[in-house]
Amino acid sequence: MATPELAIIPRHVAIIMDGNGRWANKRGLPRTVGHSKGMEAVRETVKAAGEAGVEYLTLFAFSSENWSRPEAEVNDLMGLLRRFIRRDLAELHHSNVRIRIIGDRVKLRGDLLPLLLEAEETTRNNTALTLVIAFNYGSRDEIVRATVSLAKDVRAGLLDPEAIDAAMICGRLDTADIPDPDLIIRTSGEERLSNFLLWQAAYSEFLFIPEYWPDFDKQLFFQALKVYASRDRRFGAVSATPTAVVG
């Protein structure tokens, strides 16, 4: 499918990649097969975003709540992330993709943190698509960490609490150097944010689609961009093209 000609391209697209397990269960397959198939969808989506001219693509890879899943499934997800970085990092770097990781890094175990840091450092000067991986990420936790950071500065006498505003809070979030998402997509038919980019999503457009994540492909990504292009984003203002009132 050719890249669509759109007058408006979202600068930042964020995706809640949902439905790997249900995709597998529907086919009588182990959940691990669904996660592996989901990695193929990740690769295709990253390529599609680059082709479309999207500047930032954020993927919700692993939430801070996912640790409560069965240990075998968690270990499989960790293994997939390791393989993705080791297998795909060179290709992403060659394609001028910059990798950013958001989420709490303190509790990461084993070789995961060094791998994530290596991916960021290797690609830090790349200037094409920025691929943001939300790993061990929870938006409430992120906001708490930002609040604690500000509170420490207040206690140390470095910051007047009356000076704290929205911009200052934004500057303490994991996404301080990343624009807010213009479009948030969730697959699998679920219609909730599940603790994903709660602060940043204040004026995002939402698109909930029925397809499970392993079935997400370039065509569905481009369709999502078309839907976004048809939206009237007002940011609290009056529409520039108001609808006529009948009667």
Residue pairs with C-beta under 8 A, 6 or more apart in sequence:
1 218
1 219
1 222
3 51
3 52
3 222
4 52
4 222
4 225
4 226
6 52
6 225
6 226
6 229
7 229
8 228
8 229
9 52
9 53
9 54
9 225
9 229
10 54
10 181
10 182
10 183
10 205
10 225
10 228
11 54
11 55
11 56
11 179
11 182
12 54
12 55
12 56
12 57
12 58
12 178
12 179
12 180
12 181
12 182
12 183
13 49
13 54
13 56
13 57
13 58
13 181
13 182
13 183
13 184
13 185
13 224
13 225
14 57
14 58
14 59
14 60
14 132
14 181
14 183
14 184
14 185
14 196
14 197
14 201
14 204
15 45
15 57
15 58
15 59
15 60
15 184
15 185
15 186
15 187
15 216
16 60
16 184
16 185
16 186
16 187
16 190
16 193
16 194
16 196
17 38
17 41
17 42
17 59
17 60
17 61
17 187
17 213
17 216
18 186
18 187
18 188
18 190
18 212
18 213
19 34
19 187
19 188
19 189
19 211
19 212
19 213
19 214
20 31
20 34
20 35
20 37
20 38
20 212
20 213
20 214
21 31
21 34
21 35
22 34
22 188
22 212
23 34
23 37
23 38
23 212
23 213
23 214
23 215
24 30
24 31
24 32
24 33
24 34
24 35
24 37
24 214
25 31
25 34
26 212
27 33
31 73
31 76
32 73
32 76
34 212
34 214
35 73
35 76
35 77
35 80
36 80
37 214
38 213
38 214
39 80
39 83
39 84
40 214
41 213
41 214
41 215
41 216
41 217
42 59
42 84
43 88
44 216
44 217
44 218
44 221
45 57
45 59
45 216
45 217
45 218
45 221
46 57
46 92
46 97
46 129
46 131
47 218
48 217
48 218
48 221
48 222
49 57
49 129
49 221
50 95
50 97
50 128
50 129
51 218
52 221
52 222
52 225
54 129
55 129
55 130
55 179
56 129
56 130
56 132
56 178
56 179
56 181
57 129
57 130
57 131
57 132
58 102
58 132
58 133
58 134
58 178
58 181
58 197
59 131
59 132
59 133
59 134
60 134
60 137
60 194
60 196
61 81
61 133
61 134
61 135
61 137
62 77
62 81
62 103
62 134
62 135
62 136
62 137
63 134
63 136
63 137
63 138
63 194
63 195
63 196
64 103
64 104
64 136
64 137
64 138
64 141
64 195
65 138
65 195
66 74
66 77
67 74
69 77
78 112
81 112
81 115
81 135
82 111
82 112
82 115
85 115
85 116
85 118
85 119
86 115
89 99
89 118
89 119
89 122
89 123
92 99
92 123
92 131
93 122
93 123
93 126
95 128
95 129
96 126
96 127
96 128
96 129
97 123
97 126
97 128
97 129
97 130
97 131
98 123
98 124
98 125
98 126
98 127
98 128
98 129
98 130
98 131
99 119
99 120
99 122
99 123
99 130
99 131
99 132
99 133
100 120
100 130
100 131
100 132
100 133
100 177
100 178
101 116
101 119
101 120
101 132
101 133
101 135
102 132
102 133
102 134
102 135
102 137
102 142
102 174
102 175
102 178
103 134
103 135
103 136
103 137
103 138
103 142
103 174
104 136
104 137
104 138
104 141
104 142
104 145
105 113
105 116
105 136
107 136
108 116
108 136
116 133
116 135
130 178
132 175
132 178
134 196
134 197
137 174
137 196
138 195
139 193
139 195
139 196
139 197
139 198
139 199
140 195
140 198
142 173
142 174
142 199
143 169
143 173
143 198
143 199
145 172
146 169
146 172
146 173
147 169
147 172
149 172
150 159
150 164
150 168
150 169
150 172
153 159
154 160
154 161
169 199
170 176
170 199
173 199
173 200
175 197
175 200
180 197
180 200
180 201
180 202
180 203
180 204
181 197
181 200
181 201
181 204
182 204
182 205
182 228
182 233
183 204
183 205
183 206
183 207
183 224
183 225
183 228
184 193
184 196
184 197
184 201
184 204
184 205
184 206
184 207
185 207
185 208
185 209
185 224
186 192
186 193
186 206
186 207
186 208
186 209
187 209
187 211
187 212
187 213
187 215
187 216
188 210
188 211
188 212
188 213
189 208
189 209
189 210
190 208
191 208
193 201
197 204
203 233
203 235
203 236
205 228
205 231
205 233
207 224
207 227
207 228
209 220
209 224
211 220
232 239
232 240
232 241
